[in-house]
């Protein structure tokens, strides 16, 4: 094996920054969905748990 195989894929600084930006955006979207579901559950109230089987 040569040295290049041992290093694997090496990202440039621009690629690292883009990856970090995407990760932050995904985290924010996920957090927004969690908050949205929580608020919807609060708005619907306890009736959400009372339903026929």
N, C-alpha and C positions, 0 to 999 in steps of 0.2 A: 504494500500500500504506500501511496505517496502522502505527503503532508496534507494535501488538499482534501483527501478522503477523511482524514482524522478530524479536520475542523468542521465538517458538515457545511450547512448553509450559513453564510455570514451576511447579515443584513446591513445595509447602509444606514446612516443616521436618519435619512429621510424616510426610509422604510420603517425604522423603529418608531419614529414620530407618528407616522400614519397608522401603524398598528396600535399604538397607545391611544390615539384619537378615536379609532374605531371601538376599542375596548371601553373607553369612557362613554361613548355614545350608546353602546349596547347596555352598559350598566345603568345609565340614566333612563333609557326606555324601559328596562326591566323594573326599575324602582317606580317609575310612573305607573306601570301596569299594576304593580302590587298596591300602590296607594289608591288607584282607581277601583280595584276590586274591593278593597277595604271600605272605601267610601260608599260604594253601591250596597255592600252588605249592611252598613250602618243605616243607610237611607231606607232600605227595605224592612229593617227592624227584625224582631224575633219571629215574625211570620214566615221568614225564610226557612226556619227549622220545622214548621208545622205543615206537613203536606201528606196526602194519602200515599200509601205504598202500593 
